[in-house]
Amino acid sequence: MNVPLFQYKTTIQVCNSILCPETGGKKRKSQENRLLRKLIKPEIGRERLKAVNSIVSIVFGTRRIAWAHLDRKLVVLDWKQNECCQLMKGTYLSSVYLEEISSVISKIPKADFYVLEKTGLSIQNSSLFPILLHLHTIEAMLYALLNKTFAQDGQHQVLSMNRNAVGKHFELMVGDTRTSGKELVKQFLSESVLMEEPRVFFPSDKIVHYRQMFSSTEQYRIEELYDSLLQAVAFYELAVFDTEP
């Protein structure tokens, strides 16, 4: 109790962590699991997350679907987008969704997990219902078509990640609103060339292509492309490595 700034409760916690280290470890693990449940749905065992070798991060909007394929060293193996302008036209025909989404999936690389962005749009706003219907339809089809072995083993390969949690990780939130990640992605591209150990690695044989792709979209709002990369990085840092940048 004579240690400066130590209060009674702090002293109890310190003593317990020394005398009963397992208790402290269990409490810490419980807190980690609780945070993980808020970040990712459905719930996945820690051992599966720790063993992941590569993921495909997928972000979709009203006009396009984008994906980023990263391995556990944060090397960008693939990073693309696909325009899907026909989906919200007409009467949301299931056959059209199947055709469009199947076409996209045929281009997406294989990975241990497919991580989908979970939108924070409120169902209470009736004017947003057409957009919500569209997003939920795409989400459901991606869950069904990418979970190819679920019927046999019951193991989820498709996960949903909280959009605002990714925004908070990269300090992109202004109140409850998430701002654009374009400048951060631009910084990642620059660091991959200028730094010996950048946060994200773009292979030397692809860096020119990715920089050109970024430049060609910079004047437009291609947020899905930027967000797919940021979500992949956040997934590794928050769910796999448990580290803060």
C-alpha angles and dihedrals in degrees: 000000000000092000107110115255093008112131125197095263092048091052091051091051093049093048092047092050089054099041097036107025093165091060091054091046092051091049092050091048090050090052091049091051091049092052090046091053090055091049102044136031133228101035113256128192115257092233091060092049093048091052096051115129101182140359137193113220112206127194122178135184138169096294110021148025120218131187139187123200112205132170124216091271087061092248112156105232097171135002121177147137134216126207114230103179097152099061101083095042120099121354105333094262110204091215091056091050090050092050095046097043093044089053091052093046090054087064097045115098122238116261142163092254137015110211117202125195112246108216121223096214113138120239088210091076104083093194089065094053096102090052093045091049090052094048094046091048092053091045092051093048092049090050091051099042099040096044090075098159100036094104090057104040106014090229118140116229094171119072135178119225125203109253096208092048088059089048092052091048090058095036092244096133123108103186105308093336124094116219128212120290093204097109092047092053089047088054091051090053092051094046091052088063100035103038129067092216108025123182090244124030121218110190113246092237091055104034094090091051093048093047090050090048090051093048092050091054098038095095092052132062098255092156094151090064093051094041094052090060094044092049091053092051092046091050092057095042096045106029105026107029100024090216134132119220 
